[in-house]
């Protein structure tokens, strides 16, 4: 069907063109009056029903039913009045008479066309029209009667628009008394009201009926919620912006709002419906304004987000193919709106206290000294090294070494003097100094400003965001600037262009914060003047260096080497890490209207991110000192150091990472209605995607930042170095690839996809989708490159059935069922082809190019595939006061990627293979209730709940050689969930203080994993404690509206999982272990103590207790089942108090929607198994604690004008 716009034929002279056009229309009308219209055509019967519908809508409907063309001009449609009609099986001409009644238009039927023309007005018509025009005055308010300044009031089907003033008032002059006004305001439902002289209009909050937004965005299309067959949820702007995303990670604001979604507050990671992979991507796919994004999520400005849609099953997410196995999160950002310019300002300040180190439960310095004393007399360390001066003693050992001991007749100190000095040593605890010197109060400032508006053919939005943060680590600072622009252009009735662009620039700096375990708790870190002091241990607990005695250090310095001591406080200022990151993102979409039921989209996006990272180590930093010292040569005549291989000075390591990503997409969109009962819609498209990662590393030695000059190194000598020229300073180690190199990886995808929806009688919905993904990740063979995926679903809108419509308490009810396949892509180096890494072999003086095999060929490698089943129910009850959904799902992932031990004769230890199948099944539940809505008080509640049961159905893996691999690592065990926690059945201590375990028969065993006398237990002897991943997640959000105040509180419950809790261990007093915990002094000391304590004694030298040291017997105690707790907890995630400032003086300033918001995050936590442990601040597998997230307080000011 073709439409003919009579205004297309224009002449250069406006008046002449207008006159000729009138003449042409007059001739057509006069001619048509003398032509007999076919009786057969006119007698055609139609059915049409509409209320206040625009004339164009009726023309389109009649065209579909009759096949008639309609000839008209745009000017005619602009002056036409809306039409209300209800005609069933009436002749076309009868219907046309009803439509054109009271219009200033006439029509003529000619062949298969309806020709529309202007009606010539009589003098009486002109007089009636004049007196039918009235002046209208009105006021727009919210539900509580508060004025809504800035609301848009438009005359329906016309270009006449006014904006309400500071009092919410508006005025129209000379408008038809029969028109309808359309009133809209951000955050409120649009309302249509017939015009009258004086009007008082109250708008209803968009979420007052507690239903989710009526449209779900999939990124490719927008689908009405009542047409969904899969599981999807949408969070609108008001719901999302209720919380401040202080960290800049927009994902944190989703917690508790979507069932099935689990957010990890420690890592910032998010999962949907469990994890179903080992090696591939585990996070949901993030789609920004319709296109997947690959750049840093910090570039997404949370203040610009207007909606977030979460696609949880195959029917809703399968359109994204192999990247949708973990769900899809669709983010829509702000666009401009038609109307006068509107300026929005949002400014916030957040404060968070320093970490609480007491939570780590470290033993105080006094207990630590006592443990060292007990160990000195019990473990009998070798004194030879100390006497030779090659190993430095810690302060406690120096005191003990000078006191009475075996074999010494004349000690320097008496036992009383030793005890006195040890008491004085333990009196100083440096934990408070550590916190004061290396940590600070966190502050974050966020300012967001944007302007938006638009006219009849275009809209615009320009926004800027600035974030400045000082993290808890001293000498750390983050700054980021984001510029966003969004424009829409309507070139004609057929062509629309949508464009968005983002530019981000950020600088992220940090110093070098040493670990608390890098020194003893009684050592002083600074002197009285704040100068850094050395400590006894080396940092990082590595074996690449040795701590020398003061005597030996003086000798090395006399030879020209730098000071070998480790100064933790100096390290803070001697090491600087700086990341300068910038990114751009552009996207556009051109929509072309082909017919009323078919249009086309052509568009794409482009992303480029560049990160330049500088790691600067000053010449007095411990790393630079060790590098220069171990690579120095010695003059054989003078004994002095020569720095010809490695120059002295600063070391600057620079890394550059670039990411370039683009997506091109072409898509057809169709929507057609056949008669009254059949609706068909769908999309078909093709997509090409390319992601390129490039990077290089280079290092400048002897670097001077002022002159930007560096010095050369002797690469060949450095790579061959092993033993240093000077004794007792560590081993020489220089790996070329650690300091120089270049990388590049490319991923390409070509995809074809389609989705269709069929609706019968507005009650029965059927959907289907397909996608074929082709990728370069699996070689060139089509059977590995191509991955076809599909989904299908049905929706029965029970609420539209007549037997349900009779039930007044049911507003909406529908059942959903869907199934389908989606997939996942690998993250590590693998494929059905051989993967090589090219490098430079510098072991020879003449460097040679070498290749290293990263992954052997595996022709049987296939894509990961996840099959989904979903059953769902959506409901709205009791006049929209209760609404929600219930879903059951089953996800089965097959051909899961994982490492598999290779045949030793192949020359490889392992290779990538399809090793496992993983199943996730569970329930999801959401309910929204409007508890109270009375005048100035309102109370709404939202409850989300989910249960996930995860299981490894099958896994191809080599059997564990030792039980330690099961209890101490995150392994995948057939028949068990991911994150399965196993423990020993710890029996206690024997008479020698040795820990023993019990097998399933009750036999005592002291573990010995290696050697000829191996003693171990089987997997059947271990105790399965549960999973470390939460099974149950509940979110309870109560929202109260009291006058000008809004208050909300979000409680989160995570449960059904377990955690191991680290126990006191006297052996953690030095070396390369963690600090001992409080209570470690309550260990076994003599026979009989085993009746009063379960803490093992000291590990003795093998000559004293054969096998004890080597047998790993302590594993039986460290990984004992009795030290596993339930990890269930409740957390008050945030409390938000918002004050709506509507004082007269604020309105006089021209400010609108002014709000002041106070938010507290992590205000309260309760752990069911003991409130001394935070399950979010502990490694649930090993039991080692990490620092807790402290409460965070923020104050936000919002307004627009």
Phi, psi and omega in degrees: 000131179253142173257141180241117180264111185294345182277358181289331186268095185245157177247162185294324179268121188299311184294319179297317179299318180294319181295315181296321180297318179296320179296317180299316180296320180297317180297317180299317182294315181296318180296317182296329180295336182260005179253129181285126180277142182300126181294329181294319181290316183294328183284358180300136184259143182226161175231125182210140179219131180201154178231120181050044183269145175293153185298323181298323180297319179292321176303315182296318181295317179293325178297319181294323184277330188248337186084001180287143169273150177241125180253124186202175174239161179297324180299324179295317181293325182295326183267358182285147178271151175297153188238137171245125185209149176215093185238132180237121176050052177248157180294150184304315184294326177296318179294318180297324178297319178295321182293318186273357176296133181069009174269156176269036181226157174232166180222159176221135176268125179220117184053241179251042182221148172248114183261124183256137179217165179287140175277134177284120186278136174275170178299325179292321178298318182296318180295317180296320179296322182294315182283346177279351179272138184227166171261138184238133174235141182203174179221135181252127182226169175272191184296334183264004180089005179282134181299147178245088177290143180088006177289148180263126177241120185233141172283120186301139179063032175212176180263005183281118183223139171229158178245134181293149181276193184298337179264006182079013185266156177211161180219135169239139176240140173063049177247158182295138182288352181257002183284168178242136177264140177247119183247129180224150180202139183302128179088000181231157179287137176292140185231141177244130181222142174295148185282147170207171189303304180241126188233142172233114190243127177248125178266147181259137179304142185296334181251016184291336178271004173065013177266151176290168179303143186286354182233134177254128177267129175258000184091325177263334182199169174247128184239135176296142185300326182282002175253002181285143172247346180256191182257115180210150179223151177230137175251122182279178187298317183294320179292318183290315185283003178295333180244148177271127175274081188297321184287349185087352178269109185294342183295331184295335180281357179271344184300132178082355182259342183230124177293146179088356183257128181241121181251130178263108183293338180282317185260345184076010181271158184221139176230155179234122178057040173081177180254136183228033179207161174260302191257336186279184182296133181252345181273154175296156174285130179260123180244123183249114179053042172097351182230135176301141180247145181246348186275173184305132181294344177293345179279353176272117181281112182300334181289342182267356185284130179249342175196151176227122176251135181244117180261119192251343183230180186292322183299327180265333187250349185296342179297341178266000169066229190289356181253010189249010184298330183261015182092168182226136176245118182259121180249124175250131182251173190294143172233168177284160177231151180297132179142181178296158178302134177240127180256132180241134179233133179219122182225135183221153175227128181237142180227136178223133183288167178296157179298153178262104184283347177295336179297332182291346172064033178290147176295138178295167183300322181297318178290324179298316179298318179297321178295320179294324178296312179299319181293322182298319183275341184263310186283344178052066180294158179288126182272349186299316181297320179295319183293326179284344178081015180269343178234134183276134175275151173281166185305322179293320179294324178300319179292314182294323180295330180277352182264188181295139177199169183299131177089356180249122182266330181235077180293154178292322182242147173280168179298323179295319179292322177299312181297320180295316180292322177295322178297318179293323179297316182284352180287340179259121177245121187270010181297318178294322177296319179300315179296319182290320186281329190245353182231158183212170175290135179275137175226143178221127178243136184223122178236128180230131181220133178212159176228139181215158179174196179162166178244208185287332185245352182206154173229161181213157173209130177230124184223149175231146179223133180231128180235129175233125185226138168247104182293178184289336178279129180296154183062025175246141181203134179235133175223139181212139178237132180234131175241124181240141174222140179218131181221145171233143180228134176248099184289325180198188177294346186250336188238130177228142178236133177241129183224140175219146178216146179222134172236132182231138176221125183220151175231126183234114184243149176206150173268195181250102179270115181290156175284147180295336180279003179281354181207168181278148188292348181259359183279142177279134182267331177222158176272189183296339180262006179084011178278144183293140177244150178282158177239175189278335186254162173273159180283167172067355179053042179258171180254017182278345181220167178231146178272125184264165177282163177303323180296313181292324179296320178296321179296318180293320179294325177295332178278357177105359178278155178287168178302125184271355182286157180257121180247099184303317183290327177294328180299329181301322183262346183268356178230130179227131174244127181226128177244120173255116186233131176227152180208153173229148178216123178234143174210150180213155179213122176255123179251129180241123178275115181271308173222183178293341182244002182219131173217166185232144175243134172229125182189191180174180177221159179224131179230138175218127180232134181233124179237121179248115184249127177244124174247107184255123176245113179293160187296340178266003176290152185298321181295316180292321178300313180294321179298311182292319185291315183288339180262359181287150174259162180244130174290120186293338181272314185262341184076008180276157180282141176239130185249052182277331179278316181232114183287154173286159178124190182286158176236123179245116177255121185242130178234137179236125179239125179240139176233127176235128184218136173219154176226131174244137185217137172232131190212139173257136179239128180230146176208117186217141179246129180252105182066209181268342192252345190238124175237132179229130177217158180181172176224149174219133183200175176225150186215138175236134183225140177220130177235123183239123175249127180228146179199156174216156176230132175218154185225138179249120180258146184063038189278135175244114184291336181288311181267350182058041180245141175235170183244152182285160176237160178264093188298317182297316180292321182296320182288339179264356183286142175220298178270127181289161179288334180251137183285154169066031176238007178108183182261143177283129181212121177218115179249117187305319184290347176284341187238342181219142177164169179214139181229155176204134176220145183226136175234129181235140178226139171233125189226148172232136188213164176199154177211138180224147178228128176240130181237129180245121178056029178058019182237326189241123186240134174231134180231157176204151179212157175215157174205137175242117180254133173241137185217155176273005184283347185234041174077205186249350181288124183304328183291342176260332184282327187267138177222102177277135179226154182207167174209157177211147181201163178225156179219122176254109180278082186298329182297343179270354177287147184298325183288342177267326179301335179290342181270105185297335185278354175255115177268326181202138180206130178208147177250140181234146174213135183207155174212163180165178181239139162222184189214193183210156181245150182286161178249331183263177180289112177198169179162175179278002183240169181284133179246123182245152173240121181268132181217187181242119177274111184254014179290339177259157180296333175255102184301140180237147177285134180227156178241138177240131179280115178277323182212127179288166181293138177218092185292343182268003182292133182232166176294151167288140180229137179237121177263135185239142169231141181213132172239133185218158178223129175243141183212151171220125190228161171051061176056045176068018180275339177229131177211162179167196183205157175225133179225141168243139183219159174218123177239126178234112180265130179238163182057040182291135180290142175191164179279139181229134181296132183269161173298126183305332181287349180281345181090004181236149177280321181203169177210165181275133182211167172278101195252345192208168170231136184230138181240137170234130176221152181176186180236152174226143186217136175217136177219136175243133180230141172257096188285313182221134173216093187216107175059242184267011179232134177217150180215116177241151179226139173234129178236124173242141181213146178211149176230129180231128176244118185252143180208137172274109184286323182204144178210132177262104182213154177289142180297146181291131181284330180224151179293339179298330180292336181276317186277335188252001183227159179273088184258166178252117184244131180302133179086356182242161178285162169297141183079021179296133182251120177249151181216164175276150171275089187286126182266338182124208183246146174272187184293341177267006180080012181270135179284138178230157179243164179247136173274184185294341178267359179089008179283140179277137179220134171260116191296137174214103190277336186231166178093181182289331181260055182291131176230124182210172175241163179267173179297329179293336179279344181280161179255126174274118184267336183137194181254150178274359180260131181301136175269323185247132176226124178233140174233126180238116182239115176256133181237127181241139175239114183233100182061239180271006183248140169242133181230133177223149179220125181250117174256135177241136175239128173238129184206178179084010181233173184230168177211147173271143180242121181299140183250161178302141181212113183293346182281350179271066182237014179161193183069227184244047181235177177282165176293148178292154181266163175303133181098359181293338181287348179272057183253171179292130181238330182208164179302133184107334178294338182297344178279344186242349181216154176245009178271121182297161175280190181291148172286121182266164174296150186299333180291337180272315180228089185306132175084341184297312185291324186271345190273358182057035182298334181296341178301324180300330178272313184297324183248043180280145181296328183292348180259017176258131181240161167292141183256014180298137178205159174241136179228132170279095188294317176198154173235129183235126176241121182241131177250124178268109184272110180238027181297149181304322183292332177290320178293326177295332177284354181084012181270142181230154178050042182282129182225149173235123189234130174248130182228137176236124178253147178055047184283335187204145176215142174226121177259126188293331183266009181137118189284004177282349182242134172258110183299343176272355182235051179200145171281107188293343179275313184264338181088000180285130183278151172239172184290139179285152168284121180279159175304141182239129183247133179223148177234127185233138176244128180231141175197166170216161182205000000 
